[in-house]
Amino acid sequence: MQACFLFELFAAVPSTIIRTGANVEETRKSRHSFQTDDPRLSSIAEKVFAEQRLSFDDGVALYRSADILAVGWLANWVREKMHGDIAYFNVNRHINPTNVCVAACRLCAFGRKKDAPGAYTMALEEAWQRAAEGYSEAVTEFHLVGGLHPDLQLEYFLDLISGLKQRFPKVHIKAFTMVEIAFLAKRSKLTIRETIEKLKAAGVDSMPGGGAEIFADRVRHIICDHKIDGDEWLETARIAHQLGMRSNATMLYGHVENDEDRVDHLLRLRALQDETGGFQTFIPLAFHPDNTALDHLPRTTGLTDIRQIAVGRLMLDNFAHIKAYWQMMTAKIAQIALRFGADDIDGTVVEEKIYHDAGAETPQGMRRVDLVRLITEAGRVPVERDTLYRAVERSGDTFTVAV
């Protein structure tokens, strides 16, 4: 299959803000401006400037290079070629309808057995009310993920989604990871395709990218042995894309994986994107070990976080967007990431549970005005988007989406 390179026009990005390619003189100046004492990066830079796809070995070299500023320079060059100075954010609301989960993933501090202290499952009315509480800024997106509940039927989730759509018809519903979809399909004795079709009919507009973790079997057996494997995650995403659903893609880093595992993960995402074009955004997620079975592991450093953003931007040449999720890496690191390849810092969130249960010390949510300030102080131009990266225009507590 012919490779999709960095500078193709992505359908998910408004054409008015894409730079479709530097001219010969700009590329010549870039080659002259790039400097590094790492010979591996010099050869990688030549590929980037020539719009050639990076290899597995290139990815490993990017992770292992001591010249993080040169890696970041290259990623920023690509990011600005694609998006100029624009940086995206959205006004969204996270809803976690249940933390009851049959899995016992060593990476997780969120899930509970149904009789355990702290376990909860929202009644439908409670979930709808929770959505309304976070609607003060007229959110454009509800983001729904939760545990793998052993008793909740598919009908609960269909009713949950249809109720949200009836109450908030303008809000985009991004709901249920590939792991949740596969679990619901198995419990309902339906195929993955049938399950997604039912959820789509109820009002699910797109899917988040959680549960991907690291695709390598060796790693999954250690951190999330009770989840679907990497191939099943990718197949579920493939079917969703075939049905016209767009999704995000994630990678959980900073636990027991190595550089080769990370590159393998990125290349498998890139291959599926070549096939379907259904991924909107890549979101690297830093592992938070507190209150998990892996709490002996150290947290990621800021250097690791910004490197992951940069490598993601350089390796995933067919992804339109790279997100620096401020909840995971702190707002300060997310600002820096906007100069290391990221073009998005996520949204207001309002209330985030999963990573805060694992020790995240960031705020539960952030106001729209604060996101704008973070982006502006980073020297970027803030653009509020909806889930599909269409520009949002506001007037008081109402919004319109550019078509």
N, C-alpha and C positions, 0 to 999 in steps of 0.2 A: 504494500500500500504506500502511495506517495506520501512523504512526510508533510505535516502541516507546520510551517515555520512561523517565527516570531511576528512577522510583519504582514501576515494575511489580514484581511478585513474580517473581524469577528462579528457575527450577527448579533451577539449580545451587547455590543458596545455601539453607542450612537456614532455615526460616521463623522459627525462634526467635531468630535474630540479625539479621533484617532490620527496619529501621524503615520502615514502609510509607508514611510521609508525615507531615510536621509538621502540626499543627493550625493554624488561622488565626492564633492568637496567636503561636505560635512563628515562623511566617513573617513576621508583622508585626515581631517583634523582630529577625529576621534582616535585614530590609530596613533597619531603623533602625541596626543594628550595622555593616553594610557601608559602608565609606568608601573612596573613591578620588578621585584628581584626574584620572583618565583618563575622559572622557565616554563613550568606546566601551565601557568596562567597566561603566559604570552601566546602559547599555541591555542588555548581556549579563546582568548580575545580575538584572534584572527578568525576563528570559526564564527564567533558572535557577529563581528563586523561583516562577514561574508554571508550572513544569514544561513549558516549551516547548522544542522542539528547536533547537539552535544551527545556524547556517548556515555556508557556506563563508567568507563575509566575517567572521563572528564568530570562526571559527578563526584566520584570518589576524590579526585584531586581538589575539587572545590571545597569539599568538607575538610580536607586535611591541610590545606594551604594556611600558612601562618599569616599571610598578607590579607587580612580581612578587609582592609580598606580597598584593595584592588578588586576583591570579589564583589564588594558593595558597589564600587564604581561601575563595574560591568552591569550589575543588576539594575542600577539606577539608570544607566544609559538605555537599557532595554525598556524600562518602565516609562521613561520620559519619551522615548520614541513612540510608544503605544498610547500614552495618556497625557503627555505634556505635564503641566503642573497640577492637573486635577487630582483631587483625592475625594473618595466617596465616603458617605456615611448614610445611615438610615434611622428612622424613628420606629423602633420595634419593641415588642413585648414578648418575653419568654414565659411560657406556661408549661409547667411539668405536672401533668395530671396525676401521676402516681410515682412513688419511689419504690414500690413493691416489685421485686425482681427475682425470678427463679435462678438467674445466673449468679455465680459467685466469683466474679472477675477480681483478680488480685489488684488490678489498677483502680478499682472503683471505691469511692467513699460515699456514694449517693444511694446505691441500692440497699434495700432491706428485705428480709423475709417478712411475710405478711403479718406474723404475730410478734415481730421484734419491736422494741421501743423505738419510737420515731417513725415507724411506718405510717404512711398515709395514702389514701385514695380519694380524690375529689369526687363528690357527687356532681352530676352535670350542671346543676344550677350554680354550684360553687365555682366550677371552672368558668362558666360564662360570666359570673360576677367578678372573678379575678381578672378576666380580660377587660371588663368594663372599668375596673379600678385603675388600670394602666393606660386608659384611653385619653387622658387629659390633654396630651399633645397631638391627638388625632393620629395614632400610629398607622403606619402603612403596612405593617407585617406582624402577624402572630407566628411565633416560632415554638412549635410543640414537639417535645421529646419526653420520654419517661422510661420507666422500668418495664421488664417483661413480666407482666402480672399473670399469675397462673389461673385466675378465675375470670377476669374481664373478657367478655366476648367481643368479637369484631363489631357487633351492633352498638356497643357502648361508644366506640371510637367514631363510628359513622354518625351517631346521634350528636356526639360532641362537636364534630366538624360542621354538620349541617346546622346545628344551633348557633355556632359562631357566625356562619355565613348569613343566616337570617338576621342576626342582630347587628352585624358589622359587614354589610355587603361590599364595601369598598376596600376592605382589608385583605391583603394577600395572605393566604394560609400556607406556611411552609411547615410541613409536619411529617414526622416519623422517619427514623433512620432506616437504612437497609436491614439492619439487625431486627428492628421492630417489625418491619414488613414481613420478613421471612418467618418470624415467630408467629405473627397473626395468621399468616397463610397456613402454617403447619397446624395450628390449633383449630382453624376453621375448616380444615381439609379442603383447602382451595389451592390453586396454583398461585405463584407469585403474580402472574399477569392478572388473574381474576381478582386478587386482593387489591392490587393497585387500581384496577378499573373501578372497583366499588368505592374506594377512598376518593378517587378523582371525581366520581359522580356525586359524592357527598359534599365536595367543595375543596379538597386538597389541591393547591395550585402548583406546588413544587415541593422538593424534599431537601432536608439538610444533609450534611455529609458525614455525620458522626458514625462511630462504630467501626471505621476503617482501621483505626489504630495503626499497626504495622502488618502488612500482608504476609510476611515470612512466617511459615509454619513454626519454625523453631521459637520465634518470639511469642506467637499467639498461644502456644502451649504453656508458656510461662505466665503471661499476663491476662489472658482472656480465653481460657480453654473451653468455656461454656458457650461461647458465641459461634456464629457461623464463621467459616474460614474465609480467607482472602478471596478465593475464587468465587465463593457464593456471594460475597459482598459485591464483587464486580459484576456478576451475572444479574443480581437484583437491580443494580444501577443500569445495566444494559437494557433490561426489560422496561424499566421506568422511562428511559430515554426513547426507546422505540414507541412507547405509548404517548410521546409528546411531553413528558414531564421533564423539566430541567431540575438539576440537583447541584449541590456543592460536593466537594471532596475534601477530606481531612487526612492528616497524618499525626499521630501521637508520638512525640519524640522525647528523649531524655530519660529513658528507663533502662531496659536491658538490650536495646537494639544497638547495632553497630552501623558504621558508615555505609557498608555494602547493603544492609537491610533497608536503609533510608533510600538509597539510589534505586534499588529494586522496586520499592514502593512507588516512587515517582515515575519510573518508566512504565509500570503497569497502569497507572492512571493515564499517562500520556498515550499509551497504546489504545485504551478504551476511548479516549477523547478523539483520537484519529478516526475511530470507527463510528462513533455516535454523535460527537459534537455536543453532547448534552450537559457537560459540566460547565457551570458558570464561574465558580470561584474555587481556588485552592486555599485552604485554611490550615496552616501548621498549628498544632496545639501542643503547648509545653506540658509535660506531665507534672502534676502536683501530687507528691507522695503522702502528704499528711493524712492520717486516718485511713490509710489503705494498708493492705498486706505487704506493700513494698515501701513502707515508711522509713526503712533504713537507707533508702537511696537519697542522694542530694537533689536539691532543686536545680533546674537549669540556670545557667548564668545569662546575663544580658548578651554576651558575645555569642553564645550558642543560639539564642533567640533570633538575633538579627542575621546570623549566618544562615539559619534555616529559611528565613524569608528570601534572602538573596539567592540561595541555591534553588529554591522553588521557582523563582522568577526565571532563572536561566535555563533550568531543565525543562520546565513545562511550557514549551514554546507555543503550544496550541490552547493554552488557557488564557482567557481574556483578563482575568483579575486574580490578584494575590492579596489576601486579607491579613492584616496584622490585628488579631483579635485582642483588643485592649484588656478585656477581662482576664485573659490568660497571662499576658506578658507585661502588664501594667501600662497605664497611659503614657508614661515617659518613654518606655521602650517602643511602644507603638508609634510615637512621634518620630523617633529615630528611624524606625523601619520604613517610614515614608520616603527616606533617602537611600534605602537599601533594597528597593524593588517592590514594596507594597504600594497599592493604589487605593486601599480601602481599610478603614479601621472599625468596621461593624457599626453598631448603633447604640441607642439609649438603653436597651435591654430591660430596664425597670427592676426586674428581680431575677437573679441568676442563682440557681441552687447547686448544680452539679459540681462546679469547680470550687465553690465556696465551702461545700462539705469536705472537700479535699484540701482545705487550708488556704484558698485564695484570699489575699488581703486587700484586693481591689474593692471599690465600692460596688454595691449590688446593682446600681444603675447610674446613668449619667444623663444630665440634661442636654437637650439639643444645643443650647448656646455654648456649653462646655466643649462639646465635640467640635463645633465650629472654631472655637478658640484654639484647641489643640492643633487642628489642621493648619490654621492661619499662622500660628507661631512656628510651625515647621516649614513655612515658606511655600505652602501649597494652597491651591484654590479649592475651598470646600464646595462640594456639590451634593445636595441631598438627593438620594435615589430611592426608587422602590426596589423590590426584590429582584426585578428583571433589569435593573440598571437603567431605568428610564428616569429622567430628571423630574423632581417633585417641586411644584410651586405652591407656596403656602399663603393663605390669607386668614389671619386669626387662627381659629381652631379647625379650619377646613383646608383641604389640599386638592390639587389637581395634578395629574400625571401627564407628562408630555407623551404624545403618540409618535 
